[in-house]
Amino acid sequence: MLLTAFVALFIILTYIAINFKSKLTYVVGLYIFSIISMMIVVVLYTTKISTYKFPLELDYSIYLFLTKNFKLTNAMVARLLNFSFALFFISSVSYVKVIGKLKMYIALIFVMPIVCFYIVNDPYITKKVFFLANSFNNETAALYTNVQLVIKRFNTFIFVAYAIFPVYYIVKSYISLKLTREKRDLLISVFIISLIFICVYAIFVLGPYKFIMMNNVNFMKIPVHIPPDISYVSVPMLILFILIVVLVIILFCKPFDNFSFINKLELANGSKWLDKNVNMILHIYKNAFWGINQYLKFAQDNIEDVEKAKNNIAKGRAIAEEHIEMLINMQSKLDNFRSKVSCFNIDDCITNALAKTGLPTEKVGVVFENYNKNIEIFGDFEHLSEAFVNLFLNSVQAIEKSKKEESYVTISAHTDQSYILISVQDNGCGIEDEDIKEVFKPFFSKKLRNNSGGIGLYYVDNVIKNHYGEISVKSKVNEYTRFDIVLPATKK
C-alpha cells in the first residue's frame, strides 16, 4: 500500500511537470493527492487496530521509516482522513471552476459545506456525541442520537452532492460548447473524473475501508472492523491500474489542451509555425514548377520541325511560368509578415482583408453584419487577415464562375458567450458534396483559384486552428457556400 502510494506520487508529480500548462492537470493532481493521502491513512489506521500486512520488503521498509519518524495519535489519523476527503471534494469544485468558469466567490460558497464536513467529523466531536448518545437513557440521549443521525445524513449528502455536482456543470458546459474538439475533450475528461470517483467510492466509502471513518465506528466495540488481508494487495494494484489508465488517456487523447493557460508565447509560436509551414510548401511547389519550366525549355529549343509539339510545349511553359510568378508573389507576401501577437478588433481585421481584395466591386456586393463593433481577439492580425483574404477571393472566384446577375458576399460577426462567431457566405457556384470534405486539404483544387495554388483554404484552416478555433463549410451547388468560423475569446 505504501509503496503504491509513493509510486503514484512520483507518477503524478512527473505528469504535472510535463503538462504544467493545463489547468485541469492540477485538478487531476489534487484528486490523486487526496487518494494517496487516503492510502496512507489506511496503513496508519491498520497499525492502530491490527498488524499491517506488507506484501513487499520495500513496502515494509517504508512502513518502518514512517512509524519511527511520525508518531500519530488516533485523532490525528482521523483528521488526516477528513482532510483527504475534504481535498477530494475541493478537487471537484476546482474541476467545475475550470470547465464551468465559476466566479471565485461562487466557488468559495461551494467550499463552505466541505469545511463543515471536516469540522463535524472531527474525532473530538464524533466521540463526544457518541458517548453522550450512549451514556443516558433519557431525552438527552435521544437528542444526541438524532445529532449522530443528522451528521451521518449530512455526510451522505456531501458524498452524493459532490459526485453529482460536476455532472450538472458538465452537461451545462457541453450544451454551450461550439467547438467539436472541446466537446470531445469534455467527454473524455468526464470519463477520467468518473474513474477517479468510482475508485474512491468503491474502496474508501463503500468498500473494504469504509469503517475507517470515525462516524462509522462503534467506540464500544473497537476494533469494529479489520480490512481483509487480500485488500492490502488488491487495492493498491487497482488504484495503480486506474492511475495508469487515466494518465494513458490523458497523454494520448490530450483532453486538457483546451484548458491551457494560453499566452502570447504560445500564439506567437503558432504564428511562426504558420510562416515556416507555408513557406516550406511554397518552396517545394516553386522548385517543382521550376524544373518543369527548364525541361520544357530544353525540349522546345531542340525541336525544329514539329510545330504542334512546340506549341504544346510553349503552353506548358506558360502554365509553369504563371505558377512560378504566382508562388513568388505569395511567398514575398508571407516573407513580409512579422509574427506579432496582439489584441485587436475583429472588425478592423475583416475590413483590412476586404481592402486587400478590393471588395466591394461593381459586380460583387458586400454585406458586412457586425452586431458588435467592439469584438476583440488576441492573436496574429496579419495571418488572420490573410485568412479572410483567401476566403473572400474564394467567394469572388465562385461568383465569377456562376455568372449570376446579382452577386454578393455576406459577412457576419458576433459573440456568443466566450466565442467569436464569423461567417462568410456567397451566392456563387457552390461546392459539390463529394468535395466538401476535401476543400481544406493541401493542393486540393479542381481548378486553381485566385493564385492560391491549391493551398488557400488549407492555409485558412491552419490559421484558424492555430488560434484555437474551428472552421466548417456548408454549400449547395449553384446556390451558396458558407464558411463558419468559431474562435474562442482568448484571454490576454
C-alpha positions in Angstrom: 0.0 0.0 0.0 2.7 2.5 1.0 4.9 1.6 -2.0 2.0 2.1 -4.3 1.3 5.5 -2.7 4.8 6.7 -3.3 4.9 5.3 -6.8 1.6 7.2 -7.5 3.1 10.3 -6.0 6.1 10.1 -8.3 4.0 9.5 -11.4 1.6 12.4 -10.7 4.4 14.8 -9.9 6.1 13.8 -13.2 2.9 14.3 -15.1 2.3 17.7 -13.6 5.9 18.7 -14.5 5.3 17.6 -18.1 1.8 19.2 -18.5 2.1 22.2 -16.3 0.3 24.5 -18.8 -3.1 22.9 -18.4 -5.3 24.0 -15.6 -7.0 20.5 -15.4 -3.6 18.9 -14.8 -3.6 20.5 -11.4 -7.2 19.3 -10.7 -6.2 15.7 -11.6 -3.2 16.2 -9.3 -5.5 17.2 -6.4 -7.6 14.2 -6.9 -4.6 11.8 -6.9 -3.0 13.5 -3.9 -6.2 13.0 -2.0 -6.2 9.3 -2.9 -2.6 8.9 -1.9 -3.4 10.5 1.4 -6.3 8.1 1.9 -3.9 5.2 1.2 -1.5 6.4 3.9 -4.4 6.7 6.3 -5.4 3.1 5.7 -1.9 2.0 6.8 -1.9 4.2 9.8 -5.4 3.1 10.8 -4.5 -0.6 10.4 -1.4 -0.3 12.6 -3.5 1.2 15.3 -6.0 -1.7 15.5 -4.2 -4.6 14.0 -1.0 -5.7 12.2 0.0 -4.1 8.9 0.2 -6.7 6.1 3.1 -5.7 3.9 3.4 -7.9 0.7 6.9 -6.5 -0.3 10.1 -5.9 1.7 10.4 -2.3 0.3 6.9 -1.6 1.4 7.8 -2.8 4.9 10.9 -0.6 4.9 8.8 2.5 4.1 6.4 1.5 6.8 9.1 1.2 9.4 10.5 4.6 8.4 7.1 6.3 8.8 6.2 4.7 12.1 9.6 5.6 13.5 9.6 9.2 12.4 5.9 10.1 12.6 4.1 9.3 15.8 0.4 10.0 15.2 -2.5 9.5 17.6 -5.8 8.1 16.6 -7.3 11.6 16.5 -4.5 12.7 14.1 -5.2 9.8 11.8 -8.9 10.6 11.8 -8.2 14.2 11.0 -5.9 13.2 8.2 -8.7 11.1 6.7 -11.1 14.0 7.0 -8.5 16.2 5.3 -8.1 13.7 2.5 -11.9 13.6 1.8 -12.1 17.4 2.0 -9.2 17.7 -0.5 -11.1 15.2 -2.8 -14.3 17.3 -2.7 -12.3 20.5 -3.2 -10.9 18.9 -6.3 -14.5 18.6 -7.7 -15.1 22.3 -7.0 -11.8 23.1 -8.8 -12.8 20.9 -11.8 -16.1 22.7 -12.1 -14.4 26.1 -11.7 -12.2 25.3 -14.7 -14.8 23.8 -17.1 -17.7 26.0 -15.9 -15.8 29.2 -15.3 -17.2 29.7 -11.9 -16.5 33.1 -10.2 -14.3 32.8 -7.2 -17.0 33.8 -4.7 -19.3 31.1 -6.0 -16.5 28.5 -5.7 -15.9 29.6 -2.1 -19.6 29.1 -1.4 -19.3 25.5 -2.6 -16.2 25.1 -0.4 -18.1 26.0 2.8 -20.0 22.7 3.1 -16.7 20.9 2.8 -15.3 22.9 5.7 -18.4 21.9 7.7 -17.8 18.3 6.8 -14.3 18.5 8.1 -15.5 20.1 11.4 -18.5 17.8 12.2 -16.4 14.7 11.6 -13.6 15.8 13.9 -12.7 12.9 16.2 -13.3 15.1 19.3 -16.9 15.9 18.2 -17.6 12.4 16.9 -16.5 10.7 20.2 -18.3 13.3 22.3 -21.6 12.9 20.5 -21.3 9.1 20.5 -20.7 8.8 24.2 -23.4 11.3 25.1 -25.8 9.4 23.0 -24.9 6.1 24.7 -24.5 7.3 28.3 -28.0 8.3 29.0 -31.5 6.8 28.8 -33.5 10.0 28.6 -34.2 12.8 26.2 -30.6 13.9 26.2 -29.5 10.6 24.7 -32.3 10.8 22.1 -31.1 14.3 21.2 -27.5 13.2 20.7 -28.7 10.1 18.8 -30.5 12.5 16.4 -27.4 14.6 16.2 -25.5 11.5 15.1 -28.1 10.7 12.6 -28.0 14.3 11.2 -24.2 14.1 10.9 -24.4 10.8 9.0 -27.1 12.1 6.7 -25.0 15.2 6.1 -22.0 13.1 5.3 -24.2 11.1 2.8 -25.4 14.3 1.3 -21.8 15.6 0.8 -20.7 12.3 -0.8 -23.7 12.3 -3.2 -23.7 16.1 -3.9 -20.1 16.4 -4.7 -20.3 13.4 -7.1 -23.4 14.9 -8.8 -22.1 18.4 -8.6 -19.6 18.1 -11.5 -22.2 16.4 -13.7 -24.6 19.4 -13.7 -21.9 21.7 -14.9 -20.5 19.2 -17.4 -24.0 18.9 -19.0 -24.3 22.7 -18.9 -20.9 23.3 -20.4 -21.4 20.6 -23.1 -24.6 22.2 -24.4 -22.9 25.7 -24.6 -19.7 24.5 -26.3 -19.3 25.4 -30.0 -16.1 23.6 -30.9 -16.3 19.9 -31.7 -12.8 19.4 -30.2 -13.9 20.9 -26.9 -17.0 18.7 -26.7 -14.9 15.6 -27.4 -12.3 16.6 -24.8 -15.0 17.4 -22.2 -16.5 13.9 -22.6 -13.0 12.3 -22.1 -12.4 14.4 -19.0 -15.8 13.3 -17.7 -14.7 9.7 -18.2 -11.4 10.3 -16.3 -13.2 12.0 -13.4 -15.7 9.2 -13.2 -13.0 6.6 -13.0 -11.4 8.5 -10.1 -14.8 8.8 -8.3 -15.6 5.1 -8.8 -12.1 4.2 -7.4 -12.5 6.3 -4.2 -16.1 5.4 -3.5 -15.7 1.7 -4.2 -12.7 1.4 -1.9 -12.9 4.1 0.8 -16.6 4.9 1.1 -18.5 1.7 0.3 -15.7 -0.9 0.1 -13.2 -2.6 2.5 -12.1 0.6 4.2 -15.4 2.3 4.8 -15.2 1.7 8.6 -12.1 3.9 8.9 -14.4 7.0 9.0 -15.0 7.9 12.7 -18.8 8.2 12.2 -18.9 4.6 11.1 -17.1 3.4 14.3 -18.9 1.9 17.3 -16.5 3.0 20.0 -17.9 0.4 22.4 -16.7 -2.4 20.1 -13.3 -1.3 18.9 -11.9 -2.7 16.6 -15.2 -2.8 14.8 -13.7 -3.9 11.5 -10.3 -5.1 10.3 -9.8 -5.0 6.5 -9.3 -8.4 4.8 -5.7 -9.3 4.1 -6.3 -9.6 0.4 -7.2 -5.9 0.3 -3.6 -5.0 1.0 -2.6 -6.5 -2.3 -5.7 -6.0 -4.5 -6.5 -2.4 -3.5 -3.0 -0.9 -4.3 -3.0 -2.8 -7.6 -6.4 -1.5 -8.5 -5.5 2.1 -7.6 -2.3 1.9 -9.6 -4.1 0.4 -12.6 -6.7 3.2 -12.6 -4.0 5.8 -12.3 -2.1 4.4 -15.3 -5.3 4.2 -17.3 -6.1 7.8 -16.5 -2.6 9.0 -17.5 -2.5 7.0 -20.7 -5.9 8.5 -21.7 -4.6 12.0 -20.9 -1.3 11.6 -22.7 -2.8 10.0 -25.9 -6.1 11.9 -26.2 -4.9 15.2 -24.7 -8.3 16.2 -23.4 -7.0 19.1 -21.3 -5.3 21.1 -24.0 -8.3 23.3 -24.4 -8.0 24.4 -20.8 -4.4 25.5 -21.2 -3.0 28.8 -20.0 -3.0 30.4 -23.5 -0.5 33.3 -23.6 1.4 35.4 -26.1 4.3 32.9 -26.4 2.0 30.1 -27.5 0.2 32.1 -30.1 3.5 33.6 -31.4 4.9 30.1 -31.7 1.8 29.1 -33.7 2.2 32.1 -36.0 5.8 31.2 -36.6 4.8 27.7 -37.4 2.4 29.1 -40.0 5.2 31.1 -41.6 7.5 28.1 -41.7 4.9 25.6 -42.8 3.5 27.7 -45.7 7.0 28.8 -46.9 8.1 25.2 -46.9 5.1 24.3 -49.1 5.8 27.2 -51.4 9.5 26.3 -51.8 8.5 22.7 -52.8 5.9 23.9 -55.2 8.1 26.5 -56.7 11.0 24.1 -57.2 8.8 21.6 -58.9 7.5 24.0 -61.5 10.9 25.5 -62.0 12.1 22.0 -63.0 9.1 21.7 -65.3 9.9 25.0 -66.9 13.6 24.1 -67.5 12.7 20.7 -69.1 10.1 22.3 -71.3 12.5 25.0 -72.4 15.2 22.4 -73.2 12.7 20.3 -75.2 11.5 23.4 -77.1 15.0 24.5 -78.0 15.8 21.1 -79.5 12.6 20.5 -81.6 12.9 22.0 -85.0 10.2 20.5 -87.2 7.3 19.5 -85.1 5.3 22.7 -84.8 2.4 21.2 -83.0 4.7 19.8 -80.3 6.4 23.2 -79.9 3.0 24.9 -79.4 2.0 22.4 -76.7 5.4 22.8 -75.0 5.0 26.5 -75.1 1.7 26.2 -73.4 3.3 24.1 -70.8 5.9 26.7 -70.2 3.3 29.4 -69.9 1.5 27.4 -67.2 4.7 26.8 -65.4 5.8 30.4 -65.6 2.4 31.6 -64.4 2.6 29.3 -61.3 6.2 30.4 -60.6 5.2 34.0 -60.6 2.1 33.3 -58.5 4.1 31.5 -55.9 6.9 34.1 -55.8 4.3 36.8 -55.2 2.6 34.8 -52.5 5.9 33.9 -50.8 7.0 37.5 -50.9 3.8 38.5 -49.2 4.4 35.9 -46.5 8.0 37.0 -46.1 6.8 40.4 -45.2 4.7 39.0 -42.4 6.0 39.6 -38.9 4.5 37.2 -36.4 3.1 39.7 -33.9 0.6 38.6 -31.3 -1.7 41.4 -30.0 -5.2 42.2 -29.0 -7.1 43.7 -31.9 -10.7 44.4 -33.1 -12.0 41.7 -35.4 -13.9 44.4 -37.3 -10.6 46.0 -38.3 -9.2 42.7 -39.3 -12.1 41.9 -41.7 -12.1 45.5 -43.1 -8.4 45.2 -43.8 -9.0 42.0 -45.6 -11.8 43.5 -47.7 -9.5 46.4 -48.7 -6.8 43.9 -49.8 -9.3 42.1 -52.1 -10.8 45.3 -53.5 -14.3 44.4 -52.3 -16.9 45.5 -52.9 -16.9 45.9 -56.7 -19.4 46.8 -59.3 -20.1 43.1 -59.9 -19.8 41.8 -56.4 -21.6 43.5 -53.4 -20.6 43.0 -49.8 -23.0 42.9 -46.8 -21.0 43.2 -43.5 -23.2 42.4 -40.5 -21.2 43.2 -37.4 -23.5 43.0 -34.4 -20.8 44.3 -32.0 -18.3 46.8 -33.2 -16.1 46.1 -30.1 -15.4 42.4 -30.7 -11.7 41.9 -29.8 -9.5 38.8 -30.2 -6.0 38.0 -29.0 -3.9 36.7 -31.9 -1.9 37.4 -35.1 -3.5 40.2 -37.1 -1.6 39.6 -40.3 -2.2 35.9 -40.6 -5.9 36.2 -39.6 -6.4 39.0 -42.1 -4.7 36.9 -44.8 -7.0 34.0 -44.0 -10.0 36.3 -44.6 -8.5 37.4 -47.8 -8.3 33.8 -49.0 -12.0 33.3 -48.1 -13.1 36.4 -49.8 -11.2 35.6 -53.0 -12.6 32.1 -52.9 -16.1 33.7 -52.9 -15.3 36.0 -55.7 -14.0 33.2 -57.9 -17.1 31.1 -57.1 -19.3 34.1 -58.0 -17.5 34.7 -61.3 -17.9 31.1 -62.2 -21.6 31.2 -61.5 -22.2 34.3 -63.8 -25.2 35.4 -61.8 -26.6 38.9 -62.3 -26.9 39.7 -58.6 -23.8 38.6 -56.7 -22.9 39.3 -53.1 -20.7 38.2 -50.2 -22.3 38.3 -46.8 -20.0 38.6 -43.8 -21.3 38.4 -40.2 -19.5 38.6 -36.9 -20.9 38.4 -33.4 -20.1 36.9 -30.0 -21.8 34.0 -28.1 -20.7 33.7 -24.5 -16.9 33.0 -24.8 -16.8 32.6 -28.6 -16.5 34.8 -31.6 -18.7 33.5 -34.5 -17.9 34.6 -38.0 -19.5 33.5 -41.3 -18.6 34.3 -44.9 -21.3 33.4 -47.4 -21.6 33.9 -51.2 -24.2 33.1 -53.8 -21.7 31.6 -56.2 -21.4 28.2 -57.9 -21.2 26.2 -54.7 -19.2 23.1 -54.0 -20.0 19.5 -54.9 -21.0 17.2 -52.0 -18.1 14.9 -52.6 -15.6 17.8 -52.5 -16.8 19.3 -49.2 -14.5 17.1 -47.1 -11.5 17.8 -49.3 -11.5 21.6 -49.5 -9.2 22.1 -46.6 -6.6 19.6 -47.8 -3.4 21.0 -49.3 -3.2 21.2 -53.1 -6.9 20.2 -53.5 -8.3 22.2 -56.3 -10.1 21.1 -59.5 -9.3 24.5 -60.8 -6.6 26.8 -59.4 -8.3 29.6 -57.6 -7.0 33.2 -57.2 -3.4 32.3 -57.3 -3.7 30.2 -54.2 -2.0 27.2 -55.8 -4.4 24.9 -54.1 -3.3 25.9 -50.6 -5.6 28.8 -49.9 -8.2 27.0 -47.8 -5.5 24.8 -46.3 -3.8 27.9 -45.1 -7.1 29.3 -43.7 -7.7 26.1 -41.8 -4.3 26.2 -40.2 -4.6 29.8 -39.2 -7.9 29.2 -37.5 -6.6 26.1 -35.7 -3.6 28.0 -34.5 -5.9 30.5 -33.0 -7.6 27.6 -31.1 -10.7 27.7 -33.4 -12.5 25.7 -36.0 -13.8 26.3 -39.5 -16.5 24.4 -41.3 -18.2 24.7 -44.7 -21.7 24.2 -46.0 -22.7 24.5 -49.6 -25.4 23.8 -52.2 -24.4 23.7 -55.9 -25.5 26.8 -57.8 -26.9 28.4 -54.7 -24.5 29.2 -52.0 -21.3 28.4 -50.0 -20.9 29.4 -46.3 -17.8 29.2 -44.2 -18.4 29.3 -40.5 -15.6 30.2 -38.1 -15.6 29.7 -34.3 -12.8 31.4 -32.4 -12.5 31.2 -28.6 -12.4 34.6 -26.8 -8.8 34.2 -25.8 -7.7 35.9 -22.5 -4.8 38.3 -22.7 
